[in-house]
Structure formats: structure tokens, C-alpha cells
């Protein structure tokens, strides 16, 4: 199973230098888990930069994977991971989702660097 962080989704949609690496987990739809918070982050980012139509298109693609809602159990797990690993709120939810489902977390966000089951790629200059 794979979880793709918001930074990796944005890389993929922008077709930047890391996008081909992130294409692997994103295009493997049967194994793709999508934390609902990533939809929030990606929608907001694309809405701000390219408008609502573009934001709806990219999030429709995201919803082809299995969307994982934030329930109370996952929220408490996220809080624990946030404290343990000093993660921001959204990152702690994304990490907790990947841990709960024994998934690989794909990212270019350095907050996740060195955490278990994380596939971290440094951002490449365009």
C-alpha cells in the first residue's frame, strides 16, 4: 500500500523533476491510500494558484484511490505521532494514516525524513 504526501501530489501534477518517481505510487490505484487531509492541502494549493476548475480536476484524480477519512482513532494516533516526531498537524495525520495501513509514505517534505516506511526524495530545483 502507498500513501502520497501533499508535496508529492503537487510535484506529480506540476510535472517537476521528481514527478516521475511519484507517478509510480500515484498511478498504482489499487494500492493508493489518500488521507483526506491531502485532498484539503492539494485543493487549497491548486485553487490559489490555478483556480477552482483545476483544483477540482486534480482532486478528482486523487479520489480514484481509496480516501481515508480522519476518524477519532486516527486523530489520536496522529496527535501521538505529532508529539513523538515533532510533526505539524497535517503531516502527523498523513503519517498516522500510512502507519495504520502499513503503507509506504512517498514525500519530498523534509519533516518526514528518516521516519519508518517513508520514501523521501529531496526537492530538485527546476
N, C-alpha and C positions, 0 to 999 in steps of 0.2 A: 504494500500500500504506500501511497505517496501523498504528502501534504506540501503544497506550494505556497510559500510566503508571499505577501503582497508585493514585495520588492521584485521577486522573481516573475510574478504575473506581469508587472509593469515592464520589466525587461523583455519578456516574450512579446507583449503587444507592441512595444516600441521597435522591435527587431534590432535591438542593440547587439553588442559583441558577445554577450552571454546568452542571448535568446535561443540559440540552437541547443545549448545544454539543457535549458529549462523546457524546451519543446518535448524532450523525452518523457518526463513525468506528466506534463500537461496533456499531451496527446494520447496517453495511455488511460483513456476514460474509465475502463472498468476498475482500475486501481487508484483513481483520483478521488481524494477526500478534500472537500473545500470548507474550511471553517467559515461560518457566516460572517465573522469579523473581517475576513479578507475581502468579501464582497463589498462591505461598507468602505473599507480603505481604498480599494481599486475604483469603485464607483465615484467616490468623492474626488479622487485624484484626476480621473479622466473627465468628470463633469467640469471641474475647474479649468482644465487645460483645453478640452476639445468640445465640450457641450454635452447636453443630455442624450442626444441620439447616439453619439459614440459611446457614452457611458453605458447605455442600455445594451448596445451591441456586445461590448466586451463582457459585461456581466452575464449576458445570455450564454456566452461561451463557457464561462466559469460554472454556470449552473448545470452544465452537461455532466459534471462529476457529481458525486454524492455530497450534498451540502450537509454539514454537521452543525446543527443549531447549538447555541450556548444554553445549556440547562444548568440547574443549580449544582449538580455534582461536578460538572466540568468547570463551572465558575470557581468553586472552592479549590479544585486541583490547580487551576490557573493561578489563583492567589498564592498557593503554596510554592509553585514554581517561580512565580514572580519574586517572592521574598528570597527563596533559595538561590536563584541565579541572577537576581537584580535586573529582571526584565521589565520593560514598560508593559502596560496593561494589555494592549493588543497582542504584543509578542508573547506574553505569558499564556494567552488564550490559544494562540496558534501552536505554541509548543505543547501545551497540555493536550490539545487535540491529537497531535502527532504521537505523543506518548501513550495516550489512551488506546489508540488503534495500532500500536506497534508499527507506525509508518515512518518512512524516511522523510525528513523535512528538508526541502530544497529552498535555498535562500542566497541572497547576496547582502543580507543585513548582518553587520558585524556583531550585533547583540547576541546572535546565536552561535558565533564561532566557538568551537571547542565543546559544544554540548553533545550529548549522546544522540546517535542516529540523525545527525544533521549533515547534510551535503552543502557546505558553504563554498561559494565562489566569490572572490573579491570582485567588486565592480571594476569593469575595464573602461578606461577613458575612450570616448567615442571619437 
